[in-house]
Amino acid sequence: MTTSPQGPVPGGARPAEGAGGTVVPVFLYHAVMEEPPDWIAEFTVTPGQFAAHLDAVVDSGRTPVTIGALADHLAGRAPLPPRPVLLTFDDGFADLPGPTAEALAGRALPATAYLTTGAIAPGGRSLLPPAPMMTLDRVAELERSGMEIGSHTVTHAQLDTLTAERLRTELCDSKAVLEDALGHPVPHLAYPHGYNSPRVRAMAARAGYETATAVRHALSSDRDERYRIARLIVRRGHTVADVRNWLAGGGARVAPYHDGPKTIAWRWYRRARAAVNGPEFAG
């Protein structure tokens, strides 16, 4: 699950394309189900809503790509295709390798799934509250269906509140588990809750990740930062019109941009709270 204190641009104003280079919408989904647990309901869409969103993506004329393609561009290895769009999924809910993957494959839409290994591995433990989750033995199947696999850490902790040792464990152990399951490197990361900091971003790079996605509820761009790629968090109240607006390059600011005072203050508050209470879920 992912949260962020930052919201969309009021009034759905469309940002200038030149303000952040080529606008790249990166959608963040969680569960796709009819009756989700209460804690994830706000970040869940129904299968019918999801199908309508995917149809809007297809109708937009944008080129669907994975985070790997955006990474290649940001690293200077390859250009982006015209008008790219990305679909990403966090946590690893049970619908992902089943109806959600089928809905994507039926429209030939690639996607990137960021998995919380402690929530899907046998005997694993995470900070996520109870919910129907996929299992680690289906990760290779998910990849065969057309999804790129990335890490969402082991326990879903707020990374910017952790000690260096705990942070290293969250980043490296989750990466190792997924690489063992797939038999190849896993170079992409999503920060739980979107929370990160300069220290976290530097540690992600040292752990061998090529990219990391945040939230920011903003449009990404071809000038975005490799270690905090902006995403648009899709909530249950968002309509197809909202999705179409994002696909058109409107409704949110364009990254990259500096963190505001509220984001920085919220980070320090959470660090102080973690020092007292230890790692905790922030849903």
Phi and psi in degrees as a GROMACS rama.xvg file:
@    title "Ramachandran Plot"
@    xaxis  label "Phi"
@    yaxis  label "Psi"
@TYPE xy
-136.839  134.185  THR-2
-129.379  160.808  THR-3
-155.606  140.757  SER-4
-78.612  -5.38497  PRO-5
-97.6373  145.239  GLN-6
-123.302  -176.483  GLY-7
-75.2666  166.561  PRO-8
-67.5563  128.2  VAL-9
-57.178  139.878  PRO-10
78.7996  2.38892  GLY-11
67.1382  26.3851  GLY-12
-61.5823  138.349  ALA-13
-85.2882  123.862  ARG-14
-73.4638  154.728  PRO-15
-68.3727  135.006  ALA-16
-56.4315  -38.3023  GLU-17
-73.0749  -14.9797  GLY-18
-64.4393  -33.23  ALA-19
-133.625  25.5492  GLY-20
76.0234  -153.108  GLY-21
-68.7397  124.854  THR-22
-73.2851  133.014  VAL-23
-128.214  102.282  VAL-24
-70.9609  127.934  PRO-25
-121.365  106.63  VAL-26
-84.9716  137.978  PHE-27
-114.768  114.957  LEU-28
-110.24  159.527  TYR-29
-118.755  -107.525  HIS-30
-86.6832  150.463  ALA-31
-123.6  98.8808  VAL-32
-160.539  163.112  MET-33
-78.248  -41.7909  GLU-34
-129.067  79.6651  GLU-35
-77.5726  160.41  PRO-36
-59.8157  152.432  PRO-37
-55.9205  -38.3612  ASP-38
-66.9986  -23.6316  TRP-39
-111.352  1.47721  ILE-40
-58.8977  -39.9665  ALA-41
-62.0068  -26.0052  GLU-42
-109.651  23.3053  PHE-43
-114.323  141.264  THR-44
-117.411  153.294  VAL-45
-77.4618  160.791  THR-46
-56.0118  -36.2062  PRO-47
-66.0193  -44.2627  GLY-48
-61.207  -44.0655  GLN-49
-61.3463  -43.5992  PHE-50
-60.4688  -40.8226  ALA-51
-65.6418  -38.8889  ALA-52
-62.6267  -45.5671  HIS-53
-64.4045  -38.2615  LEU-54
-63.3356  -36.7891  ASP-55
-65.023  -38.0804  ALA-56
-61.6969  -47.1989  VAL-57
-60.9441  -44.7715  VAL-58
-69.9025  -19.1871  ASP-59
-70.2466  -20.0199  SER-60
79.7564  2.42324  GLY-61
-73.3403  159.896  ARG-62
-99.3937  112.861  THR-63
-72.3934  132.384  PRO-64
-137.613  170.126  VAL-65
-97.3592  172.65  THR-66
-59.5155  -32.946  ILE-67
-57.4858  -39.0407  GLY-68
-68.2618  -39.8466  ALA-69
-66.2661  -37.6299  LEU-70
-61.2662  -42.9499  ALA-71
-59.7937  -39.719  ASP-72
-68.9115  -47.8523  HIS-73
-65.6697  -25.2358  LEU-74
-89.3262  -0.64928  ALA-75
79.354  17.2254  GLY-76
-89.3852  -27.1252  ARG-77
-160.319  150.182  ALA-78
-77.6487  157.777  PRO-79
-77.9069  150.395  LEU-80
-70.9812  169.102  PRO-81
-61.9783  134.72  PRO-82
48.4863  63.7408  ARG-83
-74.0229  158.248  PRO-84
-145.786  145.875  VAL-85
-126.924  142.005  LEU-86
-116.485  123.421  LEU-87
-127.212  154.639  THR-88
-135.86  131.313  PHE-89
-107.272  150.367  ASP-90
92.0495  -57.855  ASP-91
107.632  51.902  GLY-92
-71.394  161.734  PHE-93
-62.8794  -25.8808  ALA-94
-70.8681  -18.558  ASP-95
-60.6757  -53.1029  LEU-96
-80.3216  1.58874  PRO-97
-110.321  -108.543  GLY-98
-63.5865  -32.1135  PRO-99
-68.5881  -47.6536  THR-100
-61.4804  -37.6879  ALA-101
-66.2205  -39.6075  GLU-102
-64.1797  -38.5902  ALA-103
-68.6258  -48.2219  LEU-104
-63.03  -35.1704  ALA-105
-64.3456  -19.048  GLY-106
-112.089  8.93356  ARG-107
56.8186  42.0619  ALA-108
-104.802  116.019  LEU-109
-73.9127  163.041  PRO-110
-157.152  170.856  ALA-111
-124.242  128.704  THR-112
-111.969  123.691  ALA-113
-102.302  117.896  TYR-114
-109.08  134.939  LEU-115
-87.6634  103.858  THR-116
-65.8495  -33.9916  THR-117
-65.862  -19.8065  GLY-118
-91.177  -14.1759  ALA-119
-120.562  -14.4491  ILE-120
-85.7078  146.538  ALA-121
-57.5943  128.146  PRO-122
74.1436  4.45957  GLY-123
-75.6218  161.454  GLY-124
-134.162  142.355  ARG-125
-142.358  172.797  SER-126
-86.861  -5.32979  LEU-127
-67.2843  134.854  LEU-128
-62.8436  165.539  PRO-129
-58.657  138.755  PRO-130
-167.04  157.543  ALA-131
-67.6318  120.052  PRO-132
-120.835  153.971  MET-133
-70.4746  173.076  MET-134
-117.453  156.308  THR-135
-60.5983  -30.4536  LEU-136
-70.1716  -4.10268  ASP-137
-104.619  4.79243  ARG-138
-64.7276  -44.2385  VAL-139
-63.9462  -36.576  ALA-140
-62.937  -41.4275  GLU-141
-61.2191  -41.8136  LEU-142
-65.3117  -40.15  GLU-143
-64.6695  -25.856  ARG-144
-75.7039  -9.67737  SER-145
116.737  7.95869  GLY-146
-99.4735  136.621  MET-147
-82.327  141.769  GLU-148
-107.37  132.756  ILE-149
-130.642  169.085  GLY-150
-91.2549  143.193  SER-151
-124.919  31.6087  HIS-152
72.5795  -176.513  THR-153
-85.9885  -52.8759  VAL-154
-110.145  -7.03409  THR-155
72.7463  36.0862  HIS-156
-77.1166  162.362  ALA-157
-78.216  101.163  GLN-158
-61.258  -32.8609  LEU-159
-77.2752  3.35469  ASP-160
-110.031  0.0481334  THR-161
-91.4397  157.328  LEU-162
-68.4691  163.905  THR-163
-60.0442  -41.1657  ALA-164
-65.7968  -45.079  GLU-165
-66.8796  -38.9683  ARG-166
-61.604  -45.9935  LEU-167
-59.7142  -41.1466  ARG-168
-62.6841  -45.2405  THR-169
-60.4673  -41.1295  GLU-170
-76.7657  -45.0043  LEU-171
-81.8405  -40.6264  CYS-172
-67.5806  -40.211  ASP-173
-65.0338  -40.6791  SER-174
-61.0524  -44.3112  LYS-175
-64.8596  -40.7937  ALA-176
-61.7965  -45.6351  VAL-177
-69.0814  -37.6302  LEU-178
-66.3123  -36.6996  GLU-179
-64.69  -38.568  ASP-180
-71.1276  -31.5217  ALA-181
-101.902  -25.168  LEU-182
79.3264  21.4352  GLY-183
-156.216  165.443  HIS-184
-61.6839  149.355  PRO-185
-119.565  96.8692  VAL-186
-96.4328  10.1895  PRO-187
-124.973  143.139  HIS-188
-131.969  146.796  LEU-189
-122.536  129.938  ALA-190
-73.4678  127.318  TYR-191
-56.8477  135.587  PRO-192
63.5101  1.09139  HIS-193
79.6392  -0.404882  GLY-194
-76.5484  131.04  TYR-195
-154.199  179.814  ASN-196
-162.136  169.24  SER-197
-54.6014  -38.8613  PRO-198
-64.6468  -43.3386  ARG-199
-64.8722  -43.0189  VAL-200
-63.5223  -40.5753  ARG-201
-65.1977  -39.7814  ALA-202
-67.2798  -37.0966  MET-203
-61.3306  -41.6082  ALA-204
-64.2363  -42.6523  ALA-205
-67.6384  -27.0841  ARG-206
-76.8363  -6.78278  ALA-207
102.711  9.38891  GLY-208
-82.1512  140.619  TYR-209
-89.92  -28.059  GLU-210
-142.032  162.387  THR-211
-146.88  135.795  ALA-212
-101.606  141.805  THR-213
-105.674  -145.135  ALA-214
-126.307  -82.5115  VAL-215
70.1417  -13.2456  ARG-216
42.8017  59.2404  HIS-217
-142.485  161.283  ALA-218
-77.9936  136.051  LEU-219
-79.5138  -179.152  SER-220
-156.684  173.733  SER-221
-75.2278  2.27152  ASP-222
-115.218  10.8193  ARG-223
-66.921  166.692  ASP-224
-85.1602  132.144  GLU-225
-60.0355  -29.7958  ARG-226
-107.481  17.04  TYR-227
-158.874  63.9846  ARG-228
-64.0352  129.686  ILE-229
-75.5879  142.24  ALA-230
-130.977  158.005  ARG-231
-101.614  112.913  LEU-232
-80.99  123.304  ILE-233
-91.483  120.176  VAL-234
-105.897  165.649  ARG-235
-63.9558  -25.7163  ARG-236
-83.28  -6.67417  GLY-237
-73.7358  139.269  HIS-238
-101.785  171.423  THR-239
-61.0691  -33.1672  VAL-240
-62.7439  -39.3746  ALA-241
-61.2689  -45.4142  ASP-242
-61.1136  -44.3472  VAL-243
-63.7741  -37.0074  ARG-244
-63.506  -45.497  ASN-245
-61.5787  -42.0888  TRP-246
-62.8455  -29.7347  LEU-247
-81.7474  -3.04638  ALA-248
91.5708  18.3509  GLY-249
-120.34  -179.229  GLY-250
84.3885  -3.97215  GLY-251
-159.756  160.568  ALA-252
-74.1591  169.192  ARG-253
-113.049  126.561  VAL-254
-80.0239  154.39  ALA-255
-88.9  154.724  PRO-256
-157.638  159.942  TYR-257
-76.81  150.481  HIS-258
-61.921  141.292  ASP-259
-85.0745  170.049  GLY-260
-57.6971  -37.0402  PRO-261
-65.7106  -41.0026  LYS-262
-64.1133  -42.551  THR-263
-66.5431  -43.5073  ILE-264
-63.3001  -40.7066  ALA-265
-62.8095  -38.4794  TRP-266
-61.5238  -45.575  ARG-267
-67.1057  -35.8088  TRP-268
-62.7914  -45.0706  TYR-269
-65.9679  -37.2102  ARG-270
-62.5673  -42.8636  ARG-271
-64.2851  -40.3963  ALA-272
-65.5283  -41.5261  ARG-273
-65.8694  -32.7678  ALA-274
-63.9868  -27.9184  ALA-275
-90.2913  -45.762  VAL-276
-100.029  -12.8438  ASN-277
82.9222  177.92  GLY-278
-58.3446  138.438  PRO-279
-148.553  158.015  GLU-280
-75.0417  143.029  PHE-281
-118.286  29.9037  ALA-282
